Amino acid sequence: MEYADYRRWSARATDWIEHYLGTLRNRRVRAATKPGEIAAMFPRSAPERADDMETIFADFERIVPDGLTHWQHPRFFAYFPSNAAPASMIAEQLTAAMAAQCMLWQTSPVATEMEIAMTGWLRDALGLPDGFSGVIQDTASTSTLAAVLTMRERALGFSGNSSGLSGGEKLRIYCTSESHSSLNKAIRIAGIGDDNLVSVATDEDLAMSAPALEAAIRADTSAGLRPAGLACIIGGTSLGASDRLRPVLEIARRLGLYTHVDAAWAGSAMICPEFRPVWDGIELADSIVFNPHKWLGAQFDCSVQFLADPGDQVRTLAIRPEYLKTLDQAGTVDFSEWSIALGRRFRALKIWFLLRAYGLEGLRERIRNHVTWASELAAKLERHPEIEITSPCRFSLFTFRHVPAGSDPDAATRLLLQKINDDGRLYLTQTTCEGKFVIRFVVGQFDCTQDDVMSAYDVIAELAAA
């Protein structure tokens, strides 16, 4: 394929995209395929000579759509959404065409300066203080890893990168059982180890207990261990739980711990002022992450990390060989020094398109609708004689289980979940709540409607009866 052919095939792809998105409601949400079936459709080796685009596109249509779980389906109620608002999609097409590598200011000045501007827009939209600076990472996992590495280096006086960890002090990081598994992975990668991730007791609302946190820190200090950091959550993945930030962040600040708040999903809701009491005390955090690609509508991948003082993270992550220095440009920012990866995509463009095309009020309306619709569905399911709501609706997430008379609820709930996902009209996932196997339901797909959400009741009730 040559550049001269690009217009024709770009138009063909656009036509396909328009038809795909316009007919998505008619598709199953989750792919109906068995492991290995798709792999068997590919030849054992790459072609020696070029295939024509007509053949390639025909194979795409034959293989890919039916092998997808459709994340943009309006009845995708599993995991958290990974949205793709149309304006954001256009920005991604332009980003792909420009194919800029935005590691340094000089490699793409507009990417760097737009990133500064867009993270500033988002900081203000979320009600954060002016002192926070933002950087766009790929996912919240990367932001959390950067924060954990910074916790490690701060606790070691920035000697870990140079001296290594062998034979050194044992560092301790504090969280709750509701924290995301990306924190566990970050602890491993940082060399701190699973055994040094301390799960602090929670209260009846699954929020971290401030007295339990302080007791754990003091016990570790007395035992000769080094408390290094605190990881809090706003809108946890499993049950939507949130820590009460102010009391635990005040303890961490008083005792010298670096703090990170994971608001990957629910952070988007903070553009609505009425939800901000949930993160009272956020101004005390050192690091905060939220994912515009989840609930705000930005095309994946797009995670924003806010830092009260970028200096510690830059000191932890920056490496400056001569070939990466920007000469004679004082005052520039090189965001690769704030990140794990050196190479960086032009992610700020899709935030710019998104915020301008929908406006904050348009995005607020969507989030408020999702919260309202999820609450309405939970209330309706609660009235069903064989459905038990197992955790309250937090933002737009709740859990439930199937409790038919005379049956084991865990087994009945597993069977119901399997029926729902095999049926194809909805897609849901599972978690545990107080040791029970339960089904998660979260509303957040960019174009879902109240009818899409409430239709879930009919599907669940029908399959539960069956």
C-alpha positions as CSV (number, residue, x, y, z in Angstrom):
1,M,0.0,0.0,0.0
2,E,1.3,3.5,-1.0
3,Y,0.4,6.9,0.4
4,A,-1.5,7.5,-2.8
5,D,-3.9,4.7,-1.7
6,Y,-4.4,6.1,1.7
7,R,-7.5,8.3,1.0
8,R,-9.4,5.4,-0.6
9,W,-8.7,2.9,2.3
10,S,-9.1,5.6,5.0
11,A,-12.6,6.3,3.6
12,R,-13.3,2.5,3.5
13,A,-12.3,2.2,7.1
14,T,-14.4,5.2,8.1
15,D,-17.4,3.7,6.4
16,W,-16.8,0.4,8.3
17,I,-16.4,2.2,11.6
18,E,-19.6,4.2,11.1
19,H,-21.6,1.0,10.4
20,Y,-19.9,-0.9,13.2
21,L,-20.8,1.7,15.8
22,G,-24.2,2.2,14.4
23,T,-25.1,-1.4,14.7
24,L,-23.3,-2.3,17.9
25,R,-26.5,-2.7,19.9
26,N,-27.4,-5.7,17.6
27,R,-24.2,-7.6,18.4
28,R,-23.4,-9.9,21.4
29,V,-21.4,-8.0,23.9
30,R,-18.9,-10.7,24.6
31,A,-17.3,-12.8,21.9
32,A,-18.7,-16.4,21.5
33,T,-15.5,-18.2,20.7
34,K,-13.4,-20.9,22.2
35,P,-9.7,-20.6,23.0
36,G,-7.6,-21.3,19.9
37,E,-10.4,-21.0,17.3
38,I,-9.2,-17.5,16.2
39,A,-5.5,-18.5,16.2
40,A,-6.3,-21.4,13.8
41,M,-7.5,-18.8,11.2
42,F,-4.0,-17.4,10.7
43,P,-1.4,-19.0,8.5
44,R,1.7,-20.4,10.2
45,S,4.0,-17.8,8.8
46,A,4.0,-14.3,7.3
47,P,3.5,-13.8,3.5
48,E,6.7,-13.6,1.4
49,R,4.9,-11.2,-1.1
50,A,2.5,-8.4,-0.3
51,D,-1.2,-9.1,-0.1
52,D,-3.5,-6.6,-1.7
53,M,-5.5,-4.4,0.6
54,E,-8.8,-5.8,-0.7
55,T,-7.8,-9.2,0.6
56,I,-6.5,-7.8,3.9
57,F,-9.6,-5.8,4.6
58,A,-11.9,-8.8,3.8
59,D,-9.9,-10.9,6.2
60,F,-10.3,-8.2,8.9
61,E,-14.0,-8.2,8.4
62,R,-14.1,-12.0,8.5
63,I,-11.9,-12.5,11.6
64,V,-11.9,-9.5,13.9
65,P,-15.4,-8.3,14.7
66,D,-16.8,-11.6,15.8
67,G,-13.7,-12.2,17.9
68,L,-14.1,-9.0,19.9
69,T,-15.6,-8.3,23.2
70,H,-17.2,-5.0,22.3
71,W,-16.0,-2.5,24.9
72,Q,-18.0,0.3,23.3
73,H,-21.3,-1.7,23.4
74,P,-23.9,0.3,25.4
75,R,-24.7,-2.8,27.5
76,F,-21.1,-3.4,28.5
77,F,-21.4,-3.3,32.3
78,A,-18.3,-5.3,33.2
79,Y,-14.9,-4.2,34.7
80,F,-14.8,-0.4,34.2
81,P,-15.5,1.2,30.9
82,S,-12.7,2.0,28.4
83,N,-14.5,4.7,26.5
84,A,-14.0,6.2,23.0
85,A,-16.0,9.3,22.5
86,P,-16.2,10.1,18.8
87,A,-14.3,13.4,19.1
88,S,-11.5,11.5,20.9
89,M,-11.4,8.9,18.1
90,I,-10.9,11.6,15.5
91,A,-8.0,13.0,17.6
92,E,-6.5,9.5,17.7
93,Q,-6.7,9.2,13.9
94,L,-4.8,12.4,13.6
95,T,-2.2,11.3,16.2
96,A,-1.7,8.0,14.3
97,A,-1.1,10.0,11.0
98,M,1.4,12.4,12.6
99,A,3.1,9.5,14.4
100,A,5.1,11.8,16.7
101,Q,7.4,10.5,19.4
102,C,6.9,13.0,22.2
103,M,9.6,12.1,24.6
104,L,11.2,15.6,24.8
105,W,10.0,19.1,24.4
106,Q,12.2,19.5,21.3
107,T,10.8,16.2,19.7
108,S,7.3,17.7,19.7
109,P,6.9,21.1,21.4
110,V,3.1,21.3,20.8
111,A,2.7,17.9,22.5
112,T,4.5,18.9,25.6
113,E,2.9,22.3,25.9
114,M,-0.6,21.0,25.2
115,E,0.0,18.4,27.9
116,I,0.8,21.1,30.4
117,A,-2.4,23.0,29.3
118,M,-4.7,20.0,29.3
119,T,-3.6,18.6,32.7
120,G,-4.2,22.2,33.9
121,W,-7.7,22.1,32.5
122,L,-8.4,18.8,34.2
123,R,-6.8,19.8,37.5
124,D,-9.2,22.8,37.6
125,A,-12.2,20.7,36.5
126,L,-11.6,18.2,39.3
127,G,-11.3,21.0,41.9
128,L,-7.6,20.4,42.7
129,P,-5.4,23.1,44.0
130,D,-3.3,25.1,41.5
131,G,-0.1,23.7,43.0
132,F,-0.6,20.3,41.4
133,S,1.2,19.6,38.1
134,G,0.0,16.9,35.7
135,V,1.6,14.3,33.4
136,I,-0.3,12.0,31.0
137,Q,0.7,8.3,31.5
138,D,-0.6,5.3,29.6
139,T,-2.5,3.6,32.4
140,A,-3.1,3.9,36.2
141,S,-0.8,0.9,36.7
142,T,2.1,3.0,35.4
143,S,1.2,6.0,37.5
144,T,1.0,3.7,40.6
145,L,4.4,2.2,39.8
146,A,6.0,5.6,39.4
147,A,4.5,6.6,42.8
148,V,5.7,3.4,44.5
149,L,9.3,3.9,43.1
150,T,9.2,7.5,44.4
151,M,8.1,6.2,47.8
152,R,11.0,3.8,47.8
153,E,13.6,6.4,46.8
154,R,12.3,9.0,49.3
155,A,12.4,6.5,52.1
156,L,16.0,5.5,51.2
157,G,17.2,9.1,50.8
158,F,17.3,8.5,47.0
159,S,20.0,5.8,47.3
160,G,18.1,2.8,46.0
161,N,18.7,3.6,42.3
162,S,22.4,3.8,42.9
163,S,23.1,1.3,45.6
164,G,20.4,-1.2,45.0
165,L,18.2,-2.8,47.6
166,S,20.2,-5.9,48.6
167,G,20.8,-6.0,52.3
168,G,19.0,-2.7,52.9
169,E,16.1,-1.8,55.1
170,K,12.8,-3.4,54.7
171,L,10.3,-0.8,53.4
172,R,6.6,-0.9,54.2
173,I,3.7,0.4,52.1
174,Y,0.2,0.7,53.6
175,C,-3.1,0.1,51.8
176,T,-6.4,-1.8,52.3
177,S,-7.8,-5.0,50.9
178,E,-9.8,-2.9,48.5
179,S,-6.7,-1.6,46.7
180,H,-6.2,-2.5,43.1
181,S,-3.9,-5.4,42.1
182,S,-1.7,-2.9,40.2
183,L,-0.3,-1.9,43.6
184,N,0.8,-5.4,44.3
185,K,2.5,-5.5,40.9
186,A,4.2,-2.2,41.6
187,I,5.5,-3.5,44.9
188,R,7.0,-6.5,43.2
189,I,8.6,-4.4,40.4
190,A,10.0,-1.9,42.9
191,G,11.7,-4.7,44.8
192,I,9.8,-4.0,48.0
193,G,8.0,-7.4,48.0
194,D,4.5,-8.6,48.7
195,D,5.3,-9.3,52.3
196,N,5.9,-5.6,52.9
197,L,2.6,-4.4,51.5
198,V,0.6,-4.0,54.7
199,S,-3.2,-4.3,54.5
200,V,-4.8,-2.0,57.1
201,A,-8.1,-2.7,58.7
202,T,-11.2,-1.0,57.3
203,D,-14.4,0.3,58.9
204,E,-18.0,-0.7,58.0
205,D,-17.8,1.4,54.8
206,L,-14.6,-0.3,53.7
207,A,-12.6,2.9,54.3
208,M,-9.2,2.6,55.9
209,S,-9.2,3.0,59.6
210,A,-7.0,5.9,60.7
211,P,-6.2,4.5,64.2
212,A,-5.3,1.1,62.6
213,L,-3.0,2.9,60.1
214,E,-1.2,4.8,62.8
215,A,-0.9,1.7,64.9
216,A,0.6,-0.3,62.0
217,I,3.1,2.4,61.2
218,R,4.3,2.7,64.8
219,A,4.5,-1.1,65.2
220,D,6.7,-1.3,62.1
221,T,8.9,1.5,63.2
222,S,9.4,-0.2,66.6
223,A,10.3,-3.4,64.8
224,G,13.1,-1.7,62.8
225,L,11.2,-1.5,59.6
226,R,11.0,1.6,57.5
227,P,7.5,3.0,56.6
228,A,7.7,4.4,53.1
229,G,4.3,5.2,51.7
230,L,0.5,5.1,51.8
231,A,-1.7,4.1,49.0
232,C,-5.4,5.2,49.2
233,I,-8.4,4.6,46.9
234,I,-11.4,6.6,45.7
235,G,-13.8,4.2,44.0
236,G,-12.1,0.9,44.4
237,T,-12.4,-1.6,41.5
238,S,-14.1,-4.4,43.4
239,L,-16.9,-2.7,45.3
240,G,-16.4,1.0,44.6
241,A,-15.0,1.7,48.1
242,S,-13.3,5.0,49.0
243,D,-11.0,5.8,51.9
244,R,-11.7,8.9,54.0
245,L,-8.6,10.8,52.9
246,R,-8.1,13.6,55.3
247,P,-7.4,11.6,58.5
248,V,-5.1,9.0,56.9
249,L,-3.2,11.6,54.8
250,E,-2.7,13.8,57.8
251,I,-1.2,10.8,59.6
252,A,1.1,10.0,56.6
253,R,2.2,13.6,56.4
254,R,3.0,13.8,60.1
255,L,5.0,10.6,60.0
256,G,6.8,11.4,56.7
257,L,5.2,8.9,54.3
258,Y,4.8,9.7,50.6
259,T,1.1,9.3,49.6
260,H,-0.6,8.1,46.4
261,V,-4.4,8.2,45.7
262,D,-5.8,5.8,43.1
263,A,-9.0,7.4,41.7
264,A,-8.6,5.8,38.3
265,W,-12.3,5.3,37.7
266,A,-14.1,7.5,40.1
267,G,-11.8,10.5,39.7
268,S,-13.7,11.5,36.6
269,A,-16.8,12.0,38.7
270,M,-15.0,14.8,40.6
271,I,-15.9,17.1,37.7
272,C,-19.3,17.2,39.4
273,P,-18.9,19.3,42.5
274,E,-21.5,17.3,44.4
275,F,-19.2,14.2,44.5
276,R,-16.1,16.0,45.8
277,P,-16.9,15.5,49.5
278,V,-15.8,11.9,48.9
279,W,-12.3,13.0,48.5
280,D,-12.1,15.7,51.2
281,G,-8.4,16.1,52.0
282,I,-7.2,15.3,48.5
283,E,-5.0,18.4,48.6
284,L,-2.8,16.6,51.1
285,A,-1.8,13.9,48.6
286,D,1.6,13.7,47.0
287,S,0.4,11.8,43.9
288,I,-3.1,11.3,42.4
289,V,-4.1,9.2,39.4
290,F,-7.3,9.2,37.4
291,N,-8.0,7.8,33.9
292,P,-9.9,10.0,31.4
293,H,-10.1,6.8,29.3
294,K,-12.4,5.2,31.8
295,W,-15.4,7.4,32.6
296,L,-14.6,10.7,30.9
297,G,-14.7,9.4,27.3
298,A,-11.1,9.7,26.2
299,Q,-9.8,7.0,23.8
300,F,-7.6,4.4,25.6
301,D,-4.9,4.8,26.7
302,C,-5.0,8.0,28.7
303,S,-4.1,8.2,32.4
304,V,-3.4,11.5,34.2
305,Q,-1.1,11.6,37.3
306,F,-1.1,14.8,39.4
307,L,1.9,15.6,41.5
308,A,2.1,18.0,44.4
309,D,5.9,18.3,43.7
310,P,7.2,16.6,40.6
311,G,10.7,17.0,41.8
312,D,10.8,13.7,43.8
313,Q,9.4,11.7,40.9
314,V,11.7,13.3,38.4
315,R,14.7,12.6,40.7
316,T,13.5,9.0,40.9
317,L,13.0,8.4,37.2
318,A,15.1,10.8,35.1
319,I,18.2,9.7,33.3
320,R,20.0,12.4,31.2
321,P,22.5,11.0,28.7
322,E,23.9,13.6,26.4
323,Y,21.9,12.5,23.4
324,L,18.6,13.2,25.3
325,K,19.5,16.7,26.5
326,T,17.6,19.7,25.1
327,L,20.3,22.4,24.3
328,D,19.8,26.1,24.7
329,Q,16.1,25.9,25.6
330,A,15.9,26.9,29.3
331,G,12.6,26.3,31.1
332,T,11.4,23.4,28.9
333,V,9.7,20.3,30.4
334,D,10.7,16.8,29.2
335,F,7.8,14.6,30.3
336,S,9.8,11.4,29.7
337,E,11.6,12.3,32.9
338,W,8.3,12.0,34.8
339,S,7.5,8.6,33.3
340,I,8.7,5.0,33.3
341,A,8.9,4.9,29.5
342,L,11.1,7.0,27.4
343,G,8.9,7.0,24.3
344,R,5.6,8.9,24.6
345,R,2.5,9.3,22.5
346,F,0.7,12.6,21.7
347,R,-2.1,11.8,24.2
348,A,-3.0,15.4,25.0
349,L,-4.6,15.9,21.6
350,K,-7.6,13.6,22.4
351,I,-8.2,15.4,25.8
352,W,-8.2,18.7,23.9
353,F,-10.7,17.4,21.4
354,L,-12.8,15.7,24.1
355,L,-13.2,18.7,26.4
356,R,-13.9,21.1,23.6
357,A,-16.4,18.8,21.8
358,Y,-18.6,18.0,24.8
359,G,-17.7,20.6,27.4
360,L,-17.5,20.0,31.1
361,E,-21.3,20.3,31.5
362,G,-21.9,17.7,28.8
363,L,-19.5,15.3,30.5
364,R,-21.1,16.0,33.9
365,E,-24.5,15.2,32.6
366,R,-23.3,11.8,31.4
367,I,-21.7,10.9,34.7
368,R,-24.8,12.1,36.7
369,N,-27.0,10.0,34.5
370,H,-24.9,6.9,35.0
371,V,-25.0,7.3,38.8
372,T,-28.8,7.8,38.7
373,W,-29.5,4.9,36.4
374,A,-27.3,2.5,38.4
375,S,-29.1,3.5,41.6
376,E,-32.5,2.9,39.9
377,L,-31.5,-0.5,38.6
378,A,-30.1,-1.6,42.0
379,A,-33.3,-0.5,43.7
380,K,-35.4,-2.5,41.2
381,L,-33.2,-5.6,41.6
382,E,-33.5,-5.3,45.3
383,R,-37.2,-5.9,45.0
384,H,-36.7,-9.1,43.1
385,P,-37.4,-12.1,45.5
386,E,-34.3,-14.0,44.4
387,I,-31.8,-11.2,44.1
388,E,-29.8,-9.8,47.0
389,I,-27.9,-6.6,46.8
390,T,-24.6,-7.3,48.4
391,S,-23.0,-3.9,48.3
392,P,-24.6,-0.5,48.0
393,C,-24.4,1.6,44.8
394,R,-21.2,3.6,45.1
395,F,-21.0,6.1,42.3
396,S,-22.4,3.8,39.5
397,L,-21.2,0.5,40.8
398,F,-23.1,-2.1,42.9
399,T,-23.0,-5.9,43.4
400,F,-25.7,-8.5,43.8
401,R,-26.1,-12.3,44.0
402,H,-28.7,-14.9,43.1
403,V,-30.4,-16.5,46.2
404,P,-33.0,-18.9,45.1
405,A,-34.7,-20.9,47.9
406,G,-33.0,-24.2,48.6
407,S,-29.8,-23.5,46.6
408,D,-26.2,-22.6,47.4
409,P,-26.1,-18.8,46.7
410,D,-22.4,-19.0,45.4
411,A,-23.2,-21.8,43.0
412,A,-26.5,-20.1,41.9
413,T,-24.7,-16.8,41.3
414,R,-21.9,-18.4,39.3
415,L,-24.5,-20.1,37.2
416,L,-26.4,-16.9,36.7
417,L,-23.3,-15.0,35.6
418,Q,-22.4,-17.7,33.1
419,K,-25.9,-17.6,31.7
420,I,-25.8,-13.8,31.4
421,N,-22.5,-13.8,29.5
422,D,-23.4,-16.8,27.3
423,D,-26.7,-15.1,26.4
424,G,-24.8,-12.1,25.0
425,R,-27.2,-9.3,25.7
426,L,-25.2,-8.0,28.6
427,Y,-21.6,-8.5,29.9
428,L,-21.0,-8.6,33.6
429,T,-18.1,-9.8,35.8
430,Q,-17.6,-11.1,39.3
431,T,-15.9,-10.3,42.6
432,T,-16.2,-11.2,46.2
433,C,-18.0,-9.4,49.0
434,E,-17.6,-10.5,52.6
435,G,-16.4,-13.9,51.3
436,K,-19.4,-14.3,49.0
437,F,-19.2,-14.7,45.2
438,V,-21.1,-11.8,43.7
439,I,-21.8,-10.1,40.4
440,R,-20.5,-6.6,39.7
441,F,-22.6,-4.1,37.8
442,V,-21.1,-0.8,36.7
443,V,-22.6,1.8,34.4
444,G,-20.2,4.0,32.4
445,Q,-20.2,3.4,28.7
446,F,-20.2,6.7,26.9
447,D,-23.3,6.3,24.8
448,C,-25.5,4.0,27.0
449,T,-29.0,5.1,27.7
450,Q,-31.4,4.7,30.6
451,D,-33.2,2.0,28.5
452,D,-29.9,0.1,28.1
453,V,-29.3,0.1,31.8
454,M,-32.9,-0.8,32.9
455,S,-33.1,-3.5,30.2
456,A,-30.5,-5.4,32.3
457,Y,-33.3,-6.1,34.8
458,D,-35.3,-8.0,32.3
459,V,-32.3,-10.1,31.2
460,I,-31.2,-10.8,34.8
461,A,-34.8,-11.7,35.9
462,E,-35.4,-13.9,32.8
463,L,-32.2,-15.9,33.2
464,A,-32.6,-16.2,37.0
465,A,-36.0,-17.7,36.4
466,A,-34.6,-20.1,33.8
